[in-house]
Amino acid sequence: MKLKELLESLKYEKIIGNEQTEISGLCADSRLVKKGDLFFAYKGSKHDSHGDICEAIENGAVAVICERQTENCKITQIITDNGRAQIAPAARAFYGFADKKLKLVAVTGTNGKTTTTHMLKGIFAAAEKNVGVIGTLGIEYCGKFIAPELTTPDPIFLHSVFADMVSAGVEYVFMEVSAHALYYDKINGLTFETGIFTNCTQDHLDFFKNMRDYAKCKKLLFKDGRCKRAVINSDDKLGIELISEVKGAVSYGIENPADVFAVDIHENIDGTAFVLNLSDELYEIKLCLPALHNVYNAMAAAACAKLFGIKINVIAKGLNDIKTVAGRLERVAKYNGADIFVDFAHTPDGLEKSLQALKKLCKGKLYCLFGCGGNRDRTKRPVMGGVAAKYSDFLIITSDNPRYEDPYDIITEIEAGVKPYGKDYVTVTEREVATEYAIELLCEGDILLVAGKGGEQYQEIAGIKHSYNDNTIIKNIIGG
């Protein structure tokens, strides 16, 4: 592709060099540049990649989009006021605007994104549609699986995936859209058939600093016509704001009036049954997934599916056929008559909802094993400690992904929230040892929740990702 063709989709101030340059690829990491690539340089919060232009040229870059002119640069320069913001539109153009050939659905919110996208996958599969899913658990379509790196992939990779999905015959794509993706303009240029909002609770305050800015970023999904239609949780504070701001939004909820709601809800260890009122159409749903928050996820998915014209009986079949979502309050084993669940719950609200659900179902003691991630929002650590102490009978505080922090320091901050409750607890820094300890405590009727990592396949320690999966570790311990 000629650089000139690509520039038709970009915002820039001037060009220095030859706009007829042939572009064979795009890259924003100078270490990964290949011959013929267009390189993107911009000033980030921690790194200014203008200093990497020379390395990019050495590796084969033939043009660079940058925010200031580089002297003695022998390749074409396109000067713009925001280099990062040009990556998404450039990727769209380079990959032939593949997104226009797909029906895209975006799901944003603190919790519930992954489960909602997988519920949509199940519903549309029941409707015999060819679908793709993009999110925390990875990318899936047409028998392909790509391991996860980020909740919302960076634009160059994202649009390459869209192009391959089109080639494979995918019709619908359900993707998680994180607050970071919205902040960094990763989805610039995309138009979603439907945008779904699940909830907004404390998370990522290490980055956004306060809940006001975090919520403001979530709302960006529904600005400037980015979503043709919206499905919004009416029981969430931010959701109520969005419903008043987004014209024609479809609401779902249980506590407040909504277009889609659930009644006659019955929870048990094997799942949740309820009657779904889908804009005055009624149908009995029997989820294999426990907990009230999965009723919310099911309502969101059902409301979205109805907007696409899928019949309620097909929606019900799709929901009823879902057996589990990896690491999302997943019952992974039984031991000594006790049930063991793995959950991704890594926020105060997520942990509280999962523990509340299990507390209602527990006939013995409720045990909670969890930790908090390093180099992330420190303010939620004591809050999560308090939540865990409030609902469980015994705590095992351990490591999550400590990253570059000392696990002991993280645990100490969690303890600050536990101590006021006077609950019994232990601290075991090594997660696998902690898991084995917790399992050996179990008796008939007990429940153990192993929280924080969910379906993750690694544990990040000092910058290295070690192979680690809670489900696998538990099964190895009990010999299952």
Solvent accessible surface area in square Angstrom, and as a share of the most:
residue,aa,sasa,rsa
1,M,69,0.31
2,K,81,0.34
3,L,0,0.00
4,K,96,0.41
5,E,87,0.39
6,L,0,0.00
7,L,7,0.04
8,E,145,0.65
9,S,41,0.26
10,L,16,0.08
11,K,162,0.69
12,Y,85,0.32
13,E,120,0.54
14,K,100,0.42
15,I,47,0.24
16,I,55,0.28
17,G,60,0.58
18,N,86,0.44
19,E,58,0.26
20,Q,84,0.37
21,T,25,0.14
22,E,92,0.41
23,I,1,0.01
24,S,76,0.49
25,G,12,0.11
26,L,16,0.08
27,C,14,0.08
28,A,38,0.29
29,D,38,0.20
30,S,6,0.04
31,R,177,0.65
32,L,118,0.59
33,V,9,0.05
34,K,148,0.63
35,K,180,0.76
36,G,10,0.10
37,D,11,0.06
38,L,0,0.00
39,F,1,0.00
40,F,0,0.00
41,A,0,0.00
42,Y,36,0.14
43,K,139,0.59
44,G,15,0.15
45,S,98,0.63
46,K,198,0.84
47,H,110,0.49
48,D,39,0.20
49,S,11,0.07
50,H,15,0.07
51,G,68,0.65
52,D,32,0.17
53,I,2,0.01
54,C,89,0.53
55,E,68,0.31
56,A,1,0.00
57,I,52,0.26
58,E,144,0.64
59,N,59,0.30
60,G,18,0.17
61,A,5,0.04
62,V,44,0.25
63,A,0,0.00
64,V,0,0.00
65,I,1,0.00
66,C,0,0.00
67,E,48,0.22
68,R,121,0.44
69,Q,84,0.37
70,T,37,0.21
71,E,128,0.58
72,N,147,0.75
73,C,25,0.15
74,K,190,0.81
75,I,27,0.14
76,T,7,0.04
77,Q,4,0.02
78,I,1,0.00
79,I,10,0.05
80,T,1,0.01
81,D,114,0.59
82,N,60,0.31
83,G,0,0.00
84,R,60,0.22
85,A,15,0.12
86,Q,11,0.05
87,I,11,0.05
88,A,1,0.01
89,P,24,0.15
90,A,0,0.00
91,A,0,0.00
92,R,32,0.12
93,A,7,0.05
94,F,43,0.18
95,Y,64,0.24
96,G,41,0.39
97,F,65,0.27
98,A,4,0.03
99,D,7,0.03
100,K,144,0.61
101,K,132,0.56
102,L,12,0.06
103,K,90,0.38
104,L,2,0.01
105,V,0,0.00
106,A,0,0.00
107,V,0,0.00
108,T,0,0.00
109,G,0,0.00
110,T,9,0.05
111,N,27,0.14
112,G,22,0.21
113,K,26,0.11
114,T,7,0.04
115,T,5,0.03
116,T,0,0.00
117,T,0,0.00
118,H,28,0.12
119,M,0,0.00
120,L,0,0.00
121,K,63,0.27
122,G,18,0.17
123,I,0,0.00
124,F,1,0.00
125,A,56,0.44
126,A,29,0.23
127,A,25,0.20
128,E,159,0.71
129,K,73,0.31
130,N,53,0.27
131,V,17,0.10
132,G,0,0.00
133,V,2,0.01
134,I,0,0.00
135,G,3,0.03
136,T,32,0.19
137,L,30,0.15
138,G,3,0.03
139,I,7,0.04
140,E,46,0.21
141,Y,10,0.04
142,C,60,0.36
143,G,87,0.84
144,K,95,0.40
145,F,123,0.51
146,I,54,0.27
147,A,69,0.53
148,P,54,0.34
149,E,143,0.64
150,L,89,0.44
151,T,35,0.20
152,T,2,0.01
153,P,9,0.06
154,D,71,0.37
155,P,11,0.07
156,I,32,0.16
157,F,89,0.37
158,L,0,0.00
159,H,1,0.00
160,S,32,0.20
161,V,5,0.03
162,F,0,0.00
163,A,28,0.22
164,D,51,0.26
165,M,0,0.00
166,V,45,0.26
167,S,96,0.62
168,A,39,0.30
169,G,38,0.37
170,V,7,0.04
171,E,74,0.33
172,Y,19,0.07
173,V,0,0.00
174,F,0,0.00
175,M,0,0.00
176,E,2,0.01
177,V,0,0.00
178,S,18,0.12
179,A,2,0.01
180,H,50,0.22
181,A,0,0.00
182,L,6,0.03
183,Y,120,0.45
184,Y,46,0.18
185,D,42,0.22
186,K,23,0.10
187,I,0,0.00
188,N,35,0.18
189,G,44,0.42
190,L,5,0.02
191,T,66,0.39
192,F,0,0.00
193,E,34,0.15
194,T,0,0.00
195,G,0,0.00
196,I,0,0.00
197,F,0,0.00
198,T,4,0.03
199,N,22,0.11
200,C,18,0.11
201,T,30,0.17
202,Q,41,0.18
203,D,5,0.02
204,H,53,0.24
205,L,28,0.14
206,D,56,0.29
207,F,61,0.26
208,F,11,0.04
209,K,148,0.63
210,N,46,0.24
211,M,69,0.31
212,R,171,0.62
213,D,56,0.29
214,Y,2,0.01
215,A,18,0.14
216,K,135,0.57
217,C,7,0.04
218,K,4,0.02
219,K,27,0.12
220,L,63,0.31
221,L,0,0.00
222,F,23,0.10
223,K,89,0.38
224,D,150,0.78
225,G,59,0.57
226,R,48,0.18
227,C,19,0.12
228,K,128,0.54
229,R,81,0.30
230,A,3,0.02
231,V,0,0.00
232,I,0,0.00
233,N,11,0.06
234,S,5,0.03
235,D,33,0.17
236,D,16,0.08
237,K,168,0.71
238,L,13,0.06
239,G,0,0.00
240,I,92,0.47
241,E,73,0.33
242,L,2,0.01
243,I,56,0.28
244,S,95,0.61
245,E,94,0.42
246,V,30,0.17
247,K,201,0.85
248,G,71,0.68
249,A,20,0.16
250,V,29,0.16
251,S,10,0.06
252,Y,3,0.01
253,G,0,0.00
254,I,56,0.29
255,E,142,0.64
256,N,58,0.30
257,P,130,0.82
258,A,23,0.18
259,D,67,0.34
260,V,1,0.00
261,F,66,0.28
262,A,5,0.04
263,V,69,0.40
264,D,89,0.46
265,I,49,0.25
266,H,111,0.50
267,E,47,0.21
268,N,73,0.38
269,I,44,0.22
270,D,87,0.45
271,G,4,0.03
272,T,3,0.02
273,A,25,0.20
274,F,2,0.01
275,V,38,0.22
276,L,1,0.00
277,N,18,0.09
278,L,1,0.00
279,S,49,0.32
280,D,126,0.65
281,E,74,0.33
282,L,111,0.55
283,Y,86,0.33
284,E,95,0.43
285,I,0,0.00
286,K,123,0.52
287,L,7,0.03
288,C,48,0.29
289,L,6,0.03
290,P,7,0.04
291,A,0,0.00
292,L,68,0.34
293,H,39,0.18
294,N,4,0.02
295,V,0,0.00
296,Y,32,0.12
297,N,9,0.05
298,A,0,0.00
299,M,0,0.00
300,A,0,0.00
301,A,0,0.00
302,A,0,0.00
303,A,2,0.02
304,C,0,0.00
305,A,0,0.00
306,K,71,0.30
307,L,50,0.25
308,F,41,0.17
309,G,55,0.53
310,I,16,0.08
311,K,142,0.60
312,I,20,0.10
313,N,78,0.40
314,V,36,0.21
315,I,0,0.00
316,A,2,0.01
317,K,116,0.49
318,G,0,0.00
319,L,0,0.00
320,N,45,0.23
321,D,72,0.37
322,I,20,0.10
323,K,141,0.60
324,T,68,0.39
325,V,4,0.02
326,A,48,0.37
327,G,1,0.01
328,R,28,0.10
329,L,2,0.01
330,E,26,0.12
331,R,95,0.35
332,V,17,0.10
333,A,16,0.12
334,K,120,0.51
335,Y,54,0.20
336,N,90,0.46
337,G,26,0.25
338,A,0,0.00
339,D,15,0.08
340,I,0,0.00
341,F,1,0.00
342,V,1,0.01
343,D,10,0.05
344,F,40,0.17
345,A,9,0.07
346,H,50,0.22
347,T,0,0.00
348,P,12,0.07
349,D,23,0.12
350,G,10,0.09
351,L,0,0.00
352,E,50,0.22
353,K,70,0.30
354,S,1,0.01
355,L,0,0.00
356,Q,74,0.33
357,A,3,0.02
358,L,0,0.00
359,K,85,0.36
360,K,127,0.54
361,L,28,0.14
362,C,25,0.15
363,K,187,0.79
364,G,37,0.35
365,K,110,0.47
366,L,0,0.00
367,Y,15,0.06
368,C,0,0.00
369,L,0,0.00
370,F,1,0.00
371,G,2,0.02
372,C,5,0.03
373,G,14,0.14
374,G,0,0.00
375,N,68,0.35
376,R,104,0.38
377,D,4,0.02
378,R,145,0.53
379,T,85,0.49
380,K,13,0.06
381,R,1,0.00
382,P,45,0.29
383,V,67,0.38
384,M,1,0.01
385,G,0,0.00
386,G,9,0.09
387,V,18,0.10
388,A,0,0.00
389,A,0,0.00
390,K,112,0.47
391,Y,31,0.12
392,S,1,0.00
393,D,54,0.28
394,F,36,0.15
395,L,1,0.00
396,I,0,0.00
397,I,0,0.00
398,T,0,0.00
399,S,9,0.06
400,D,8,0.04
401,N,3,0.02
402,P,3,0.02
403,R,35,0.13
404,Y,161,0.61
405,E,45,0.20
406,D,76,0.39
407,P,32,0.20
408,Y,139,0.53
409,D,74,0.38
410,I,5,0.02
411,I,2,0.01
412,T,63,0.36
413,E,40,0.18
414,I,0,0.00
415,E,26,0.12
416,A,60,0.47
417,G,11,0.10
418,V,0,0.00
419,K,126,0.53
420,P,107,0.67
421,Y,106,0.40
422,G,67,0.65
423,K,68,0.29
424,D,98,0.51
425,Y,56,0.21
426,V,41,0.24
427,T,59,0.34
428,V,31,0.18
429,T,64,0.37
430,E,109,0.49
431,R,2,0.01
432,E,73,0.33
433,V,73,0.42
434,A,0,0.00
435,T,1,0.01
436,E,87,0.39
437,Y,86,0.33
438,A,0,0.00
439,I,0,0.00
440,E,109,0.49
441,L,56,0.28
442,L,2,0.01
443,C,81,0.49
444,E,138,0.62
445,G,19,0.19
446,D,8,0.04
447,I,3,0.02
448,L,0,0.00
449,L,0,0.00
450,V,0,0.00
451,A,0,0.00
452,G,4,0.03
453,K,0,0.00
454,G,1,0.01
455,G,12,0.12
456,E,34,0.15
457,Q,118,0.53
458,Y,58,0.22
459,Q,14,0.06
460,E,29,0.13
461,I,69,0.35
462,A,63,0.49
463,G,37,0.36
464,I,104,0.53
465,K,109,0.46
466,H,83,0.37
467,S,111,0.72
468,Y,20,0.08
469,N,16,0.08
470,D,2,0.01
471,N,30,0.16
472,T,71,0.42
473,I,19,0.10
474,I,0,0.00
475,K,79,0.33
476,N,107,0.55
477,I,44,0.22
478,I,42,0.22
479,G,70,0.67
480,G,80,0.77
